[in-house]
Amino acid sequence: MMLSAEITLYPLQDDYLPVIKAFLEQLKEKGAVTFQTFPTCTVMMGDYDLVLKTIGEMMRWSHETHGKGVFVVKFLPGYEAL
């Protein structure tokens, strides 16, 4: 099943833009799912299990690399957003 997920990262630090840019670069290097960035979010799309796995790995990477942050995610199962 296809899954689209809209994800927004709110790093809990004053200098937040480098953290967001690093997150997007890491996502690009993974190359596991299709994604597109927008001013306030990133939309990820692909196989249901792969999208969920990628989100989990990216959240872990972000926490281990940059510390605390808030993630807001909306899931749209069975919908191709891109």
N, CA, C and O atoms as a printed pandas DataFrame, in Angstrom:
     atom_number atom_name residue_name chain_id  residue_number  x_coord  y_coord  z_coord
0              1         N          MET        A               1    0.843   -1.177    0.000
1              2        CA          MET        A               1    0.000    0.000    0.000
2              3         C          MET        A               1    0.889    1.241    0.000
3              4         O          MET        A               1    1.945    1.271    0.631
4              5         N          MET        A               2    0.442    2.244   -0.711
5              6        CA          MET        A               2    1.142    3.524   -0.787
6              7         C          MET        A               2    0.823    4.352    0.457
7              8         O          MET        A               2   -0.286    4.297    0.987
8              9         N          LEU        A               3    1.811    5.117    0.912
9             10        CA          LEU        A               3    1.609    6.016    2.049
10            11         C          LEU        A               3    2.262    7.349    1.753
11            12         O          LEU        A               3    3.412    7.400    1.316
12            13         N          SER        A               4    1.537    8.425    1.987
13            14        CA          SER        A               4    2.099    9.770    1.954
14            15         C          SER        A               4    2.122   10.284    3.384
15            16         O          SER        A               4    1.184   10.066    4.151
16            17         N          ALA        A               5    3.200   10.969    3.731
17            18        CA          ALA        A               5    3.327   11.530    5.079
18            19         C          ALA        A               5    3.866   12.949    4.969
19            20         O          ALA        A               5    4.860   13.199    4.287
20            21         N          GLU        A               6    3.209   13.857    5.636
21            22        CA          GLU        A               6    3.666   15.237    5.708
22            23         C          GLU        A               6    4.353   15.405    7.057
23            24         O          GLU        A               6    3.734   15.201    8.101
24            25         N          ILE        A               7    5.637   15.778    7.039
25            26        CA          ILE        A               7    6.403   15.867    8.276
26            27         C          ILE        A               7    6.998   17.263    8.425
27            28         O          ILE        A               7    7.484   17.857    7.463
28            29         N          THR        A               8    6.948   17.769    9.647
29            30        CA          THR        A               8    7.548   19.055    9.986
30            31         C          THR        A               8    8.417   18.854   11.221
31            32         O          THR        A               8    7.993   18.226   12.191
32            33         N          LEU        A               9    9.624   19.384   11.181
33            34        CA          LEU        A               9   10.563   19.298   12.295
34            35         C          LEU        A               9   10.708   20.674   12.925
35            36         O          LEU        A               9   10.962   21.665   12.240
36            37         N          TYR        A              10   10.543   20.718   14.236
37            38        CA          TYR        A              10   10.769   21.941   15.013
38            39         C          TYR        A              10   11.926   21.670   15.975
39            40         O          TYR        A              10   11.700   21.187   17.084
40            41         N          PRO        A              11   13.169   21.975   15.568
41            42        CA          PRO        A              11   14.305   21.768   16.479
42            43         C          PRO        A              11   14.162   22.677   17.708
43            44         O          PRO        A              11   13.752   23.832   17.594
44            45         N          LEU        A              12   14.502   22.142   18.868
45            46        CA          LEU        A              12   14.390   22.928   20.104
46            47         C          LEU        A              12   15.719   23.609   20.409
47            48         O          LEU        A              12   16.370   23.334   21.417
48            49         N          GLN        A              13   16.098   24.504   19.505
49            50        CA          GLN        A              13   17.294   25.311   19.681
50            51         C          GLN        A              13   17.144   26.591   18.875
51            52         O          GLN        A              13   16.355   26.654   17.932
52            53         N          ASP        A              14   17.901   27.604   19.252
53            54        CA          ASP        A              14   17.775   28.904   18.595
54            55         C          ASP        A              14   18.194   28.862   17.127
55            56         O          ASP        A              14   17.513   29.436   16.278
56            57         N          ASP        A              15   19.301   28.193   16.818
57            58        CA          ASP        A              15   19.812   28.128   15.454
58            59         C          ASP        A              15   19.234   26.891   14.758
59            60         O          ASP        A              15   19.920   25.885   14.585
60            61         N          TYR        A              16   17.965   26.985   14.366
61            62        CA          TYR        A              16   17.231   25.805   13.892
62            63         C          TYR        A              16   17.387   25.504   12.407
63            64         O          TYR        A              16   17.239   24.348   12.008
64            65         N          LEU        A              17   17.682   26.505   11.570
65            66        CA          LEU        A              17   17.755   26.255   10.127
66            67         C          LEU        A              17   18.829   25.236    9.731
67            68         O          LEU        A              17   18.553   24.389    8.881
68            69         N          PRO        A              18   20.036   25.273   10.301
69            70        CA          PRO        A              18   21.023   24.255    9.944
70            71         C          PRO        A              18   20.573   22.835   10.295
71            72         O          PRO        A              18   20.929   21.883    9.600
72            73         N          VAL        A              19   19.803   22.691   11.356
73            74        CA          VAL        A              19   19.294   21.366   11.746
74            75         C          VAL        A              19   18.300   20.863   10.709
75            76         O          VAL        A              19   18.346   19.697   10.319
76            77         N          ILE        A              20   17.415   21.724   10.266
77            78        CA          ILE        A              20   16.425   21.336    9.259
78            79         C          ILE        A              20   17.118   20.997    7.940
79            80         O          ILE        A              20   16.773   20.007    7.294
80            81         N          LYS        A              21   18.088   21.810    7.541
81            82        CA          LYS        A              21   18.823   21.535    6.306
82            83         C          LYS        A              21   19.575   20.212    6.388
83            84         O          LYS        A              21   19.606   19.458    5.416
84            85         N          ALA        A              22   20.179   19.923    7.532
85            86        CA          ALA        A              22   20.894   18.654    7.714
86            87         C          ALA        A              22   19.924   17.478    7.646
87            88         O          ALA        A              22   20.251   16.435    7.082
88            89         N          PHE        A              23   18.740   17.641    8.216
89            90        CA          PHE        A              23   17.709   16.608    8.156
90            91         C          PHE        A              23   17.349   16.294    6.707
91            92         O          PHE        A              23   17.255   15.127    6.326
92            93         N          LEU        A              24   17.148   17.332    5.905
93            94        CA          LEU        A              24   16.778   17.137    4.503
94            95         C          LEU        A              24   17.918   16.514    3.701
95            96         O          LEU        A              24   17.673   15.681    2.828
96            97         N          GLU        A              25   19.145   16.901    3.984
97            98        CA          GLU        A              25   20.298   16.292    3.306
98            99         C          GLU        A              25   20.411   14.813    3.648
99           100         O          GLU        A              25   20.681   13.991    2.772
100          101         N          GLN        A              26   20.207   14.472    4.906
101          102        CA          GLN        A              26   20.251   13.070    5.325
102          103         C          GLN        A              26   19.135   12.275    4.655
103          104         O          GLN        A              26   19.350   11.133    4.249
104          105         N          LEU        A              27   17.960   12.858    4.538
105          106        CA          LEU        A              27   16.841   12.204    3.868
106          107         C          LEU        A              27   17.168   11.967    2.393
107          108         O          LEU        A              27   16.847   10.916    1.839
108          109         N          LYS        A              28   17.809   12.956    1.766
109          110        CA          LYS        A              28   18.193   12.819    0.365
110          111         C          LYS        A              28   19.216   11.690    0.197
111          112         O          LYS        A              28   19.122   10.913   -0.753
112          113         N          GLU        A              29   20.183   11.592    1.099
113          114        CA          GLU        A              29   21.202   10.544    1.031
114          115         C          GLU        A              29   20.593    9.160    1.190
115          116         O          GLU        A              29   21.056    8.205    0.565
116          117         N          LYS        A              30   19.573    9.042    2.009
117          118        CA          LYS        A              30   18.911    7.749    2.190
118          119         C          LYS        A              30   18.321    7.261    0.878
119          120         O          LYS        A              30   18.462    6.089    0.529
120          121         N          GLY        A              31   17.664    8.147    0.154
121          122        CA          GLY        A              31   17.089    7.808   -1.131
122          123         C          GLY        A              31   16.035    6.710   -1.095
123          124         O          GLY        A              31   15.729    6.116   -2.129
124          125         N          ALA        A              32   15.481    6.434    0.071
125          126        CA          ALA        A              32   14.546    5.319    0.217
126          127         C          ALA        A              32   13.139    5.665   -0.259
127          128         O          ALA        A              32   12.424    4.800   -0.765
128          129         N          VAL        A              33   12.744    6.910   -0.102
129          130        CA          VAL        A              33   11.385    7.312   -0.465
130          131         C          VAL        A              33   11.437    8.587   -1.303
131          132         O          VAL        A              33   12.428    9.317   -1.290
132          133         N          THR        A              34   10.367    8.833   -2.019
133          134        CA          THR        A              34   10.222   10.070   -2.777
134          135         C          THR        A              34    9.807   11.167   -1.803
135          136         O          THR        A              34    8.960   10.946   -0.936
136          137         N          PHE        A              35   10.402   12.349   -1.945
137          138        CA          PHE        A              35    9.978   13.442   -1.070
138          139         C          PHE        A              35   10.114   14.775   -1.789
139          140         O          PHE        A              35   10.879   14.921   -2.741
140          141         N          GLN        A              36    9.356   15.729   -1.307
141          142        CA          GLN        A              36    9.414   17.094   -1.810
142          143         C          GLN        A              36    9.293   18.042   -0.635
143          144         O          GLN        A              36    8.479   17.836    0.265
144          145         N          THR        A              37   10.106   19.075   -0.652
145          146        CA          THR        A              37   10.066   20.039    0.439
146          147         C          THR        A              37    9.198   21.233    0.056
147          148         O          THR        A              37    9.110   21.623   -1.108
148          149         N          PHE        A              38    8.568   21.792    1.067
149          150        CA          PHE        A              38    7.750   22.988    0.946
150          151         C          PHE        A              38    8.199   23.939    2.057
151          152         O          PHE        A              38    8.966   23.526    2.927
152          153         N          PRO        A              39    7.754   25.184    2.059
153          154        CA          PRO        A              39    8.220   26.126    3.078
154          155         C          PRO        A              39    7.982   25.685    4.526
155          156         O          PRO        A              39    8.767   26.035    5.408
156          157         N          THR        A              40    6.925   24.932    4.782
157          158        CA          THR        A              40    6.608   24.576    6.168
158          159         C          THR        A              40    6.632   23.085    6.457
159          160         O          THR        A              40    6.396   22.679    7.595
160          161         N          CYS        A              41    6.914   22.253    5.450
161          162        CA          CYS        A              41    6.894   20.814    5.676
162          163         C          CYS        A              41    7.623   20.081    4.560
163          164         O          CYS        A              41    8.037   20.678    3.567
164          165         N          THR        A              42    7.768   18.791    4.745
165          166        CA          THR        A              42    8.272   17.899    3.713
166          167         C          THR        A              42    7.251   16.795    3.541
167          168         O          THR        A              42    6.762   16.237    4.524
168          169         N          VAL        A              43    6.925   16.476    2.299
169          170        CA          VAL        A              43    6.002   15.388    2.008
170          171         C          VAL        A              43    6.819   14.200    1.517
171          172         O          VAL        A              43    7.597   14.316    0.570
172          173         N          MET        A              44    6.634   13.055    2.172
173          174        CA          MET        A              44    7.311   11.821    1.813
174          175         C          MET        A              44    6.263   10.862    1.263
175          176         O          MET        A              44    5.121   10.837    1.722
176          177         N          MET        A              45    6.679   10.063    0.259
177          178        CA          MET        A              45    5.737    9.128   -0.335
178          179         C          MET        A              45    6.467    7.867   -0.760
179          180         O          MET        A              45    7.596    7.917   -1.250
180          181         N          GLY        A              46    5.798    6.727   -0.563
181          182        CA          GLY        A              46    6.358    5.457   -0.990
182          183         C          GLY        A              46    5.584    4.313   -0.378
183          184         O          GLY        A              46    4.461    4.483    0.095
184          185         N          ASP        A              47    6.206    3.135   -0.393
185          186        CA          ASP        A              47    5.604    1.963    0.221
186          187         C          ASP        A              47    5.338    2.235    1.696
187          188         O          ASP        A              47    6.176    2.824    2.378
188          189         N          TYR        A              48    4.207    1.822    2.181
189          190        CA          TYR        A              48    3.755    2.082    3.553
190          191         C          TYR        A              48    4.839    1.779    4.584
191          192         O          TYR        A              48    5.209    2.642    5.380
192          193         N          ASP        A              49    5.350    0.532    4.562
193          194        CA          ASP        A              49    6.343    0.126    5.554
194          195         C          ASP        A              49    7.647    0.897    5.409
195          196         O          ASP        A              49    8.294    1.215    6.406
196          197         N          LEU        A              50    8.039    1.198    4.174
197          198        CA          LEU        A              50    9.290    1.909    3.942
198          199         C          LEU        A              50    9.213    3.355    4.433
199          200         O          LEU        A              50   10.175    3.871    5.000
200          201         N          VAL        A              51    8.080    4.000    4.219
201          202        CA          VAL        A              51    7.913    5.383    4.703
202          203         C          VAL        A              51    7.977    5.408    6.226
203          204         O          VAL        A              51    8.667    6.248    6.802
204          205         N          LEU        A              52    7.264    4.497    6.881
205          206        CA          LEU        A              52    7.283    4.461    8.353
206          207         C          LEU        A              52    8.684    4.160    8.880
207          208         O          LEU        A              52    9.126    4.772    9.852
208          209         N          LYS        A              53    9.377    3.228    8.249
209          210        CA          LYS        A              53   10.746    2.894    8.657
210          211         C          LYS        A              53   11.669    4.108    8.483
211          212         O          LYS        A              53   12.474    4.417    9.361
212          213         N          THR        A              54   11.541    4.783    7.351
213          214        CA          THR        A              54   12.380    5.950    7.074
214          215         C          THR        A              54   12.124    7.064    8.079
215          216         O          THR        A              54   13.070    7.689    8.559
216          217         N          ILE        A              55   10.870    7.320    8.404
217          218        CA          ILE        A              55   10.547    8.351    9.395
218          219         C          ILE        A              55   11.178    8.002   10.745
219          220         O          ILE        A              55   11.773    8.863   11.392
220          221         N          GLY        A              56   11.051    6.758   11.163
221          222        CA          GLY        A              56   11.649    6.332   12.429
222          223         C          GLY        A              56   13.162    6.505   12.438
223          224         O          GLY        A              56   13.729    7.003   13.411
224          225         N          GLU        A              57   13.811    6.092   11.356
225          226        CA          GLU        A              57   15.271    6.234   11.262
226          227         C          GLU        A              57   15.690    7.698   11.258
227          228         O          GLU        A              57   16.690    8.061   11.878
228          229         N          MET        A              58   14.928    8.539   10.563
229          230        CA          MET        A              58   15.259    9.961   10.499
230          231         C          MET        A              58   15.050   10.645   11.841
231          232         O          MET        A              58   15.830   11.518   12.221
232          233         N          MET        A              59   14.007   10.257   12.560
233          234        CA          MET        A              59   13.779   10.838   13.883
234          235         C          MET        A              59   14.912   10.443   14.832
235          236         O          MET        A              59   15.403   11.279   15.590
236          237         N          ARG        A              60   15.326    9.188   14.794
237          238        CA          ARG        A              60   16.438    8.732   15.634
238          239         C          ARG        A              60   17.723    9.477   15.271
239          240         O          ARG        A              60   18.440    9.958   16.149
240          241         N          TRP        A              61   18.007    9.569   13.967
241          242        CA          TRP        A              61   19.208   10.272   13.513
242          243         C          TRP        A              61   19.196   11.718   13.996
243          244         O          TRP        A              61   20.205   12.215   14.496
244          245         N          SER        A              62   18.062   12.391   13.848
245          246        CA          SER        A              62   17.959   13.792   14.253
246          247         C          SER        A              62   18.208   13.948   15.752
247          248         O          SER        A              62   18.940   14.843   16.172
248          249         N          HIS        A              63   17.606   13.086   16.549
249          250        CA          HIS        A              63   17.774   13.174   17.999
250          251         C          HIS        A              63   19.225   12.907   18.401
251          252         O          HIS        A              63   19.791   13.635   19.216
252          253         N          GLU        A              64   19.821   11.863   17.828
253          254        CA          GLU        A              64   21.199   11.517   18.184
254          255         C          GLU        A              64   22.202   12.551   17.693
255          256         O          GLU        A              64   23.236   12.757   18.329
256          257         N          THR        A              65   21.913   13.204   16.573
257          258        CA          THR        A              65   22.846   14.158   15.976
258          259         C          THR        A              65   22.654   15.582   16.483
259          260         O          THR        A              65   23.628   16.300   16.710
260          261         N          HIS        A              66   21.399   15.992   16.661
261          262        CA          HIS        A              66   21.114   17.397   16.954
262          263         C          HIS        A              66   20.359   17.636   18.261
263          264         O          HIS        A              66   20.088   18.786   18.609
264          265         N          GLY        A              67   20.023   16.603   18.972
265          266        CA          GLY        A              67   19.314   16.778   20.231
266          267         C          GLY        A              67   17.808   16.831   20.040
267          268         O          GLY        A              67   17.270   16.353   19.042
268          269         N          LYS        A              68   17.153   17.416   21.009
269          270        CA          LYS        A              68   15.686   17.399   21.044
270          271         C          LYS        A              68   15.062   18.216   19.917
271          272         O          LYS        A              68   15.585   19.242   19.483
272          273         N          GLY        A              69   13.916   17.709   19.469
273          274        CA          GLY        A              69   13.130   18.394   18.455
274          275         C          GLY        A              69   11.723   17.831   18.471
275          276         O          GLY        A              69   11.499   16.718   18.945
276          277         N          VAL        A              70   10.791   18.584   17.963
277          278        CA          VAL        A              70    9.406   18.150   17.877
278          279         C          VAL        A              70    9.116   17.811   16.423
279          280         O          VAL        A              70    9.438   18.587   15.523
280          281         N          PHE        A              71    8.505   16.646   16.191
281          282        CA          PHE        A              71    8.084   16.236   14.861
282          283         C          PHE        A              71    6.559   16.213   14.827
283          284         O          PHE        A              71    5.913   15.658   15.715
284          285         N          VAL        A              72    6.000   16.821   13.791
285          286        CA          VAL        A              72    4.563   16.759   13.558
286          287         C          VAL        A              72    4.398   16.040   12.222
287          288         O          VAL        A              72    4.941   16.469   11.205
288          289         N          VAL        A              73    3.638   14.937   12.237
289          290        CA          VAL        A              73    3.475   14.132   11.032
290          291         C          VAL        A              73    1.997   13.870   10.774
291          292         O          VAL        A              73    1.245   13.543   11.692
292          293         N          LYS        A              74    1.593   14.015    9.530
293          294        CA          LYS        A              74    0.240   13.638    9.099
294          295         C          LYS        A              74    0.393   12.499    8.105
295          296         O          LYS        A              74    1.177   12.589    7.161
296          297         N          PHE        A              75   -0.353   11.436    8.320
297          298        CA          PHE        A              75   -0.285   10.268    7.456
298          299         C          PHE        A              75   -1.522   10.188    6.570
299          300         O          PHE        A              75   -2.647   10.388    7.028
300          301         N          LEU        A              76   -1.292    9.894    5.298
301          302        CA          LEU        A              76   -2.377    9.754    4.338
302          303         C          LEU        A              76   -2.237    8.391    3.659
303          304         O          LEU        A              76   -1.669    8.315    2.569
304          305         N          PRO        A              77   -2.739    7.314    4.269
305          306        CA          PRO        A              77   -2.613    5.973    3.686
306          307         C          PRO        A              77   -3.383    5.861    2.370
307          308         O          PRO        A              77   -4.492    6.376    2.227
308          309         N          GLY        A              78   -2.757    5.169    1.413
309          310        CA          GLY        A              78   -3.420    4.930    0.144
310          311         C          GLY        A              78   -3.534    6.143   -0.765
311          312         O          GLY        A              78   -4.314    6.127   -1.717
312          313         N          TYR        A              79   -2.771    7.195   -0.491
313          314        CA          TYR        A              79   -2.864    8.436   -1.248
314          315         C          TYR        A              79   -1.490    8.810   -1.771
315          316         O          TYR        A              79   -0.519    8.809   -1.014
316          317         N          GLU        A              80   -1.395    9.130   -3.051
317          318        CA          GLU        A              80   -0.145    9.565   -3.654
318          319         C          GLU        A              80   -0.139   11.076   -3.719
319          320         O          GLU        A              80   -0.740   11.668   -4.616
320          321         N          ALA        A              81    0.536   11.699   -2.773
321          322        CA          ALA        A              81    0.508   13.164   -2.649
322          323         C          ALA        A              81    1.390   13.856   -3.682
323          324         O          ALA        A              81    1.148   15.014   -4.023
324          325         N          LEU        A              82    2.399   13.170   -4.180
325          326        CA          LEU        A              82    3.317   13.825   -5.132
326          327         C          LEU        A              82    3.083   13.339   -6.535
327          328         O          LEU        A              82    3.761   13.781   -7.462
